[in-house]
Amino acid sequence: MLFLDVQGTLISDKDKSLIAGAKELLKLLNHKNIPYVLITNNTKDLNFLTTLRQKGLEIKDGAYLDPFCVLSSYLKPCRVAAFGAREFIDSLENLGFTLDFETPEALLLASYDDFKFKDFAKMIEMAQNGVKIIAMHETSLYKKDGFLYPGVGSIMAMLKNATNLNYEVVGKPSEAFYKEALRLINLQKSGIKFSDISIISDDFKGDLVKAYALKMRCILVLSGKIKSVENLNSSILSGVYESILEFKKEFECQI
């Protein structure tokens, strides 16, 4: 049973093309009827599942999860102060949320590579005024155009240091997100526990550390933001592969 990260694991951070072996692994899982869920922190495209299928990934129904899927259980459409890329804000509006930076009912934060310090000042002000804060995920770093940017998790750590705020997380690596992924995989085959799951990701801190705490088997691929296990606590890892292709070759021999 597998949880499969998407960015940096199945698709390239550089140009969003399929990484070699991604398409073949999904075909193998489908053919062998092995339960899996694609888990992604996508917060830009409400139709990301369709986009992935158009790229050639044969993702079965009920085997996909992103933060938008979890958000509805935390917050119904209301007035929100949304901070993130234009695509994220557009997606929220399409879901029925209304932008309001003066009297918001909640603050929503997603990844963005052009934040200004005034944005952080506004977030701090809202936190001090008791506005409900929801991080769309807690990724520490993300890669774009060959550069590593601070992710939502890093921004939330900065804000918490400044204000001692409390916040909730709807994406990875929150327990709520992983529990929803577990619920989905149990619809494919009942009785599955976290300890039955192998999670494959390129994000050590953002995905695997919390997954390990939940007793999942953690597998790191070096096709995304991490290129070496040096300086990592590799004792939590059950395997390290250059890419999903090398994992697929070994996995196929084991089943």
Steps between C-alpha positions, in 0.01 A plus 500: 500500500647831391464873557665671203617860508462682169728802453864390485396136520266431207536831313803723456534818706675654201244469221213291649570215259464140613807355668612176338327205662199693634261389229623142515468480878135611490426243229663230711303594813175503305575169331591329829211669683737641764334780703658846471419868539675791331562765766591852393517847654368656180317825581485656154291276277155376600521264202848368580380140491378555143831665414694200630282260304555707187873456552448125473463389862219243520377600848199301611199671654531567873880483495584870513517752785605865526442775762187629324342158564560538876426872531122456483502309830674792670338801340186563297499783241526830686697825510873424493831681482684280251877523455661308216534482123229643276396148400440412866284807555305431179440143616362620834263739325385217274423300815277781625735684737495881506818703538496735798817642653318731744254276686588142397363197676820311424849544358614244243867466407650316201839500326609812315840619379424873510389571858574849635577585861176699505319172435662350809415813700134461398506134601646590840231764551226250421654241730507751783133578431407134541423416136485124434815400309522205264819396325419316178800275571822505699769444239831645617648557153383490141696512178431734208720607208797326657470688830378387842241727662371498860177304511188560704640303793802730517281810481273369774803430721611861451154636582467273803836625626374857460152460650469155665192447281304179466410364158360194327644314200287332232774363273811292553641411745203557730349197669158609369628476142663161551188368674289602201747326268472191721120517478522509121734206480270300731222548246720299262587233756367500856706453813807697391694677774774761475753229577391322180582805286819584314523870416725612214605865481782737411425710813672366810391759754174605336357150447703219648586608856135523605414187300766310695350625827172344384690171443502509120789351305688794347670497160694798367557572131779739395321633192367817663614745764749266672803362318678323785421342838799678650399692815166316515389261771505210257410253775133576436534395135416154375644576159667767287475504120628732231149516357166323486634293209756324721232441765262356240762255372568363848133506605399301191744226591356476851132458414 
